[in-house]
């Protein structure tokens, strides 16, 4: 792969940083060791400014180039997941119930590698702003960083990020203009009925039966209300109710997620979920409490910046290993908040044949580090 030679030379060190992060995972905004290590390494690289405690535990590094130019933001997420690791690797998590199961250890290490190279060479105009973000996994750390003022404080004009992708050829890069990842919403529905003896169901309003009907009806919303040319997902993922085999419970709780790729479909999905739920539940004499929570917005790549990122990717990985028009993915990503604040692009770096994201057998592929670091560096060096 045509990566930068100097980066290839210290790629093993980047892998060592990554494995250290992997062995010591931290969750959400509580990242004292991780953010401390990031700041320590940035200081050792000679980064011009290091700002800590942003959005509780975020770190921002500033590297000045040779002269005036564009200010480019590069982002990496630092948090892990509440999963027990089963990889068996020598550097496996040393903390029970925590694991870097999404590759944020690799993302953080690659951005540190880019910081080292950029601070060492200064072969660019303008400024590079390194955004090490907490709490991507459900905590909206990207939103917190934006609300903390990083875009304005550091004068960021464009912002870029990269995420590893299992099942995609190792070291390949894929992206698209427009919607890349979905808006991610969640819901809880409590179906209230009337409990009683299971032998006399006629004296009850059975929330279990109502919930069964409701689950089937909810899963028709996409197929019967969303334009087939559009995309949406609704999944009921949890069902809780009852305490004994011979008791019809008073209530049942359903939990799930809704994914969509534009605001119109997002609005439609919420409206129809509420309407269908209320209609089904009331038909059988029950009541429904609906808690619908809007999560991360659509990850929307700006057209010009996506084209620029694709051109950089081709320079690093080779044109034959870059797909600039992949299909959107229905996962969610809080880099979306940064893309709402500034134009930019998010890309996927192939992790090869590895365990799936968020699985207890996942592991970041250290062989792709030189490509990822070179890509981040060139986003800054090629900026005009």
Secondary structure, 3 states (H helix, E strand, C coil): CCCCHHHHHCHHHHHHHHHHHHHCCCCCCCCHHHHHHHHHHHHHHCCCEEEEEECCCEEEEEEECCCCCCEEEEEEECCCECCCCCCCCCCCCCCCCCECCCCHHHHHHHHHHHHHHHHHHCCCCCEEEEEEECCCCCCCHHHHHHHCCHHHHCCCCEEEEEEEEECCCCCCEECCCEEEECEEEEEEEEEECECEEHHHHHHCECHHHHHHHHHHHHCCHHHHHCCCCCCEEEEEEEEEECCCCCEECCEEEEEEEEEECCHHHHHHHHHHHHHHHHHHHHHCCCEEEEEEEECCCCEEECHHHHHHHHHHHHHHHCHHHEECCCCCECCCCCHHHHHHHCEEEEEEEEEECCCCCCCCCCCCCHHHHHHHHHHHHHHHHCCC
